[in-house]
Amino acid sequence: MSDTPVIGVLALQGDVREHLIALASADAQARPVRRPEELAEVDGLVIPGGESTTMSKLAVLFGMMEPLRERVRAGMPVYGTCAGMILLAEKILDPRSGQETVGGIDMIVRRNAFGRQNESFEAAVEVDGIDGGPVEGVFIRAPWVESVGAEAEVIAEHGGHIVAVRQRNVLATSFHPELTGDHRVHALFVEMVRAVK
C-alpha cells in the first residue's frame, strides 16, 4: 500500500524492538536505522528511550548527528521517548560532559527528573489529540520539560510537570508508550508522518 509510511527507529541503543512492534501495529513499515544511508530512506524516525548521553555519543561516532539535525530541520517527522525527548530538546538543564542534542523542539528538559531507576512508575496520562481516554505511561528515569518556547505545544502533563510536547512535525514524551499494549501514541505519530509523506 503506497500510503504506508516507512518509519525508522534509531537503533544505536535503547528499546528499539518494542518501537518496531508498536509502529508495525500502527500500520507503518518499521525498520532499524543505524547509518546515514538508512536514515535517508525513511519518511519518519523514532528516537527511543535508553541512556541519552550514550546515545548522543554513539550518534556522533556513527556519523548520524549532523544528518539527523539536517533531516529534522528539513521537516522530517520525529518522535522521541524518554532519552529521545532529551535528544530532541534545544537545551538540557543538566547535560553530561560532551552531551549533544539533535534539537527540533524549543524546550528545556531536566534529565532523570522523576528519580532513579527504582523510582520508576506507571501512570495514566491524558494526551491532547489522542481519543479513547488516558494513555498508560511508563516512566523510567524519565525527564520532564522545565519550559517550552512559543512554538512548542504542551500536549500532556503529569504531577504538574510537562511530559509530552509537539512542535510541528516533532513529538516527544517523557514516558514509554511502547512498553504497554497501547499503541495510540505511535498511531498519532504514524498519522503525522503520513500527513507530510
C-alpha positions as CSV (number, residue, x, y, z in Angstrom):
1,M,0.0,0.0,0.0
2,S,1.6,3.3,-1.1
3,D,0.3,5.4,1.8
4,T,2.1,3.1,4.3
5,P,4.9,5.3,5.7
6,V,8.4,3.9,6.2
7,I,9.4,4.8,9.8
8,G,12.9,4.1,11.2
9,V,13.8,3.5,14.8
10,L,17.3,4.9,15.7
11,A,19.0,1.6,16.7
12,L,22.1,2.8,18.4
13,Q,20.9,1.9,21.9
14,G,17.7,1.5,23.9
15,D,14.3,-0.2,23.4
16,V,14.4,-0.5,19.6
17,R,12.4,-3.8,19.2
18,E,9.4,-2.5,21.2
19,H,9.1,0.6,19.0
20,L,9.4,-1.5,15.8
21,I,6.5,-3.7,17.1
22,A,4.4,-0.7,18.1
23,L,4.9,1.1,14.8
24,A,4.0,-2.1,12.8
25,S,0.8,-2.4,14.8
26,A,0.0,1.2,13.9
27,D,0.2,0.4,10.1
28,A,3.7,1.6,9.4
29,Q,6.6,-0.2,7.8
30,A,9.2,-0.1,10.6
31,R,12.9,-0.7,10.3
32,P,16.0,-0.1,12.4
33,V,18.3,2.8,11.4
34,R,22.0,2.9,12.3
35,R,23.7,4.7,9.4
36,P,23.1,7.9,7.4
37,E,22.2,6.0,4.2
38,E,19.4,4.1,6.2
39,L,18.2,7.5,7.6
40,A,17.9,8.8,4.0
41,E,15.4,6.0,3.2
42,V,12.8,6.7,5.9
43,D,9.8,9.0,6.0
44,G,10.0,9.5,9.8
45,L,12.1,8.4,12.7
46,V,11.6,7.3,16.3
47,I,14.4,8.1,18.8
48,P,13.9,5.5,21.6
49,G,14.5,5.6,25.3
50,G,17.9,4.5,26.6
51,E,20.7,6.5,28.0
52,S,20.8,9.9,26.5
53,T,24.5,10.6,27.0
54,T,25.5,7.3,25.4
55,M,23.0,7.8,22.5
56,S,24.4,11.3,21.8
57,K,28.0,10.0,21.8
58,L,27.1,7.0,19.6
59,A,25.2,9.3,17.1
60,V,28.4,11.3,16.7
61,L,30.5,8.2,16.5
62,F,28.3,6.7,13.8
63,G,28.2,9.9,11.8
64,M,24.5,10.3,12.5
65,M,24.3,13.6,14.5
66,E,24.5,16.0,11.6
67,P,22.3,14.0,9.2
68,L,19.7,13.8,12.0
69,R,19.8,17.5,12.6
70,E,19.5,18.2,8.8
71,R,16.5,15.9,8.4
72,V,14.7,17.4,11.4
73,R,15.4,21.0,10.2
74,A,14.1,19.9,6.7
75,G,10.8,18.8,8.3
76,M,11.1,15.0,8.7
77,P,8.7,13.9,11.5
78,V,10.5,12.6,14.6
79,Y,9.1,11.1,17.8
80,G,11.4,10.8,20.9
81,T,10.6,8.9,24.0
82,C,12.4,9.5,27.3
83,A,16.1,9.8,26.2
84,G,14.7,10.6,22.8
85,M,12.9,13.6,24.3
86,I,16.2,14.8,25.7
87,L,17.9,14.4,22.3
88,L,15.1,16.5,20.7
89,A,15.4,19.4,23.2
90,E,17.1,22.6,22.2
91,K,18.6,22.7,25.7
92,I,19.3,20.3,28.6
93,L,19.2,21.8,32.0
94,D,22.0,19.5,33.4
95,P,23.9,18.0,30.5
96,R,26.6,15.5,30.9
97,S,30.0,16.4,29.6
98,G,30.1,16.1,25.8
99,Q,26.3,15.6,25.5
100,E,24.8,17.0,22.3
101,T,21.3,17.2,21.1
102,V,19.6,16.9,17.8
103,G,17.1,19.7,18.6
104,G,13.8,20.2,17.0
105,I,11.6,21.3,19.9
106,D,12.1,24.7,21.6
107,M,12.1,23.2,25.2
108,I,14.4,22.9,28.1
109,V,14.5,19.4,29.7
110,R,15.7,18.1,33.0
111,R,17.3,14.6,32.9
112,N,16.2,11.9,35.3
113,A,13.7,14.4,36.8
114,F,11.3,11.8,38.1
115,G,14.0,10.0,40.0
116,R,16.3,7.0,39.7
117,Q,15.5,3.5,38.2
118,N,14.0,2.2,41.4
119,E,11.5,5.1,41.4
120,S,10.1,4.1,38.0
121,F,6.3,4.1,37.9
122,E,3.3,3.8,35.6
123,A,0.6,6.5,35.3
124,A,-2.5,7.2,33.3
125,V,-1.7,10.3,31.2
126,E,-4.3,12.4,29.2
127,V,-2.7,13.3,25.9
128,D,-4.2,16.1,23.7
129,G,-5.1,14.7,20.3
130,I,-5.5,11.1,21.5
131,D,-9.0,9.9,21.9
132,G,-10.3,7.0,24.0
133,G,-9.2,8.0,27.4
134,P,-5.8,8.3,29.1
135,V,-2.6,6.6,27.8
136,E,-0.8,4.3,30.1
137,G,2.6,5.9,30.6
138,V,5.7,4.0,31.8
139,F,8.2,6.4,33.4
140,I,11.7,5.0,33.8
141,R,14.4,7.5,35.0
142,A,12.2,9.9,33.0
143,P,12.9,13.5,32.1
144,W,10.4,16.3,32.3
145,V,10.2,19.6,30.5
146,E,11.1,22.6,32.5
147,S,9.8,25.1,29.9
148,V,8.8,25.5,26.3
149,G,9.1,28.2,23.7
150,A,6.2,29.9,21.9
151,E,6.1,27.4,19.0
152,A,6.1,24.2,21.2
153,E,2.7,22.9,22.2
154,V,2.3,21.1,25.6
155,I,0.0,18.1,25.0
156,A,0.3,16.3,28.3
157,E,1.2,16.9,32.0
158,H,1.7,14.7,35.0
159,G,2.0,15.8,38.6
160,G,2.3,19.4,37.5
161,H,5.1,18.7,35.1
162,I,5.2,18.7,31.2
163,V,5.6,15.2,29.9
164,A,4.6,15.4,26.2
165,V,5.3,18.2,23.7
166,R,4.7,18.7,20.0
167,Q,6.3,21.3,17.7
168,R,5.2,21.0,14.1
169,N,6.5,17.6,12.9
170,V,8.3,16.7,16.1
171,L,6.7,14.8,19.0
172,A,8.3,13.9,22.4
173,T,7.1,12.1,25.5
174,S,8.8,11.6,28.9
175,F,7.2,8.2,29.1
176,H,7.5,4.9,27.2
177,P,4.2,4.0,25.4
178,E,6.0,1.3,23.5
179,L,6.2,-0.8,26.7
180,T,2.5,-1.1,27.0
181,G,0.0,-2.7,24.6
182,D,-1.5,0.7,23.9
183,H,-0.2,2.0,20.5
184,R,-2.3,5.1,20.2
185,V,0.7,7.5,20.6
186,H,2.5,5.6,17.8
187,A,-0.7,5.8,15.7
188,L,-0.7,9.6,16.2
189,F,2.9,9.7,15.0
190,V,2.2,7.5,12.0
191,E,-0.6,10.0,11.0
192,M,1.9,12.9,11.4
193,V,4.3,11.1,9.1
194,R,1.5,10.2,6.6
195,A,0.5,13.9,6.6
196,V,3.8,15.1,5.2
197,K,4.8,12.0,3.2
